[in-house]
Amino acid sequence: MRPSDSSPSTSRTGTLDLELLEDIDYRVALMQFGSALEQTFAIFINVLDVQPDGEVTNTGDAMHRAAQYVRRYCDPTYVVEPPFEAWEMELA
C-alpha cells in the first residue's frame, strides 16, 4: 500500500474521495481555519481500521467518511449518510 493511499496526507494531494468532492475546492476552505482540517484528520484516523499486524483494512471507508465531513463543511446543504457517530468525531 502506498503511503499516499493510507495517510491523512491524502487531503493535501486532493485524493480524499474524488467523486464526492468533484466540484468543490475544499483545500482553500480547510486551510483557512485549522479546526476543520483537524476534524478531517480525526475522522479519518478514527474510522481507519488497523490490524495488529499493521494491515489497514478500510482505507476507502476512512477516506469517504473524511470526505463527507469536508463536503458538509463546504456545502451546508449536503446531508451526511449515515450521520456521524460520536466516536468518529472524537478528537484525541
C-alpha positions as a printed NumPy array, in Angstrom:
array([[  0.   ,   0.   ,   0.   ],
       [  1.409,   3.397,  -0.947],
       [  1.639,   5.986,   1.856],
       [ -0.4  ,   8.483,  -0.164],
       [ -3.259,   5.981,  -0.17 ],
       [ -3.289,   5.336,   3.55 ],
       [ -2.476,   8.539,   5.385],
       [ -4.093,  11.874,   6.177],
       [ -1.702,  13.454,   3.683],
       [ -4.266,  12.466,   1.065],
       [ -6.115,  15.717,   1.801],
       [ -3.026,  17.683,   0.735],
       [ -2.933,  15.957,  -2.615],
       [ -6.657,  16.178,  -3.277],
       [ -7.382,  12.464,  -3.105],
       [ -9.904,  12.03 ,  -0.306],
       [-12.943,  10.917,  -2.323],
       [-12.824,  12.488,  -5.748],
       [-16.403,  11.701,  -6.708],
       [-17.872,  13.183,  -3.531],
       [-15.712,  16.322,  -3.724],
       [-15.614,  16.638,  -7.52 ],
       [-16.864,  20.224,  -7.867],
       [-15.711,  21.59 ,  -4.52 ],
       [-12.466,  23.48 ,  -3.974],
       [-12.143,  22.27 ,  -0.408],
       [ -8.404,  22.737,   0.063],
       [ -8.658,  26.506,   0.483],
       [-11.554,  26.166,   2.949],
       [ -9.693,  23.612,   5.064],
       [ -6.515,  25.659,   5.218],
       [ -8.373,  28.82 ,   6.219],
       [ -9.229,  27.529,   9.703],
       [ -7.201,  24.782,  11.342],
       [-10.087,  23.215,  13.24 ],
       [-11.786,  21.858,  10.079],
       [ -8.564,  20.244,   8.945],
       [ -8.008,  18.8  ,  12.418],
       [-11.535,  17.343,  12.413],
       [-10.984,  15.834,   8.955],
       [ -7.843,  14.063,  10.161],
       [ -9.605,  12.898,  13.341],
       [-12.447,  11.317,  11.368],
       [-10.012,   9.617,   9.001],
       [ -7.921,   8.172,  11.839],
       [-10.913,   7.2  ,  13.991],
       [-12.553,   5.28 ,  11.132],
       [ -9.338,   3.675,   9.906],
       [ -9.102,   0.003,  10.904],
       [ -5.505,  -1.041,  11.517],
       [ -4.99 ,  -4.689,  12.391],
       [ -2.392,  -5.819,  14.967],
       [ -0.045,  -6.796,  12.114],
       [ -0.291,  -3.258,  10.69 ],
       [ -2.583,  -4.108,   7.785],
       [ -5.164,  -1.431,   7.038],
       [ -8.463,  -2.978,   6.024],
       [-10.669,   0.01 ,   5.2  ],
       [ -8.713,   2.894,   3.733],
       [-11.514,   3.69 ,   1.303],
       [-14.119,   3.854,   4.064],
       [-11.965,   6.195,   6.139],
       [-11.3  ,   8.43 ,   3.138],
       [-15.011,   8.526,   2.294],
       [-16.084,   9.482,   5.824],
       [-13.453,  12.231,   5.958],
       [-14.629,  13.463,   2.554],
       [-18.209,  13.537,   3.803],
       [-17.127,  15.852,   6.609],
       [-15.287,  18.111,   4.165],
       [-18.267,  18.168,   1.807],
       [-20.603,  19.118,   4.665],
       [-18.145,  21.77 ,   5.843],
       [-18.013,  23.335,   2.375],
       [-21.663,  22.696,   1.42 ],
       [-24.124,  23.102,   4.306],
       [-26.908,  21.542,   2.199],
       [-25.063,  18.218,   1.948],
       [-26.54 ,  15.518,   4.19 ],
       [-24.072,  13.018,   5.667],
       [-25.465,   9.476,   5.441],
       [-25.25 ,   7.771,   7.788],
       [-24.848,  10.629,  10.265],
       [-21.522,  10.771,  12.065],
       [-21.35 ,   8.913,  15.346],
       [-19.654,  10.471,  18.371],
       [-16.651,   8.114,  18.172],
       [-15.956,   9.18 ,  14.579],
       [-15.819,  12.868,  15.532],
       [-13.743,  12.45 ,  18.699],
       [-10.549,  14.482,  18.857],
       [ -7.729,  12.739,  20.703]])
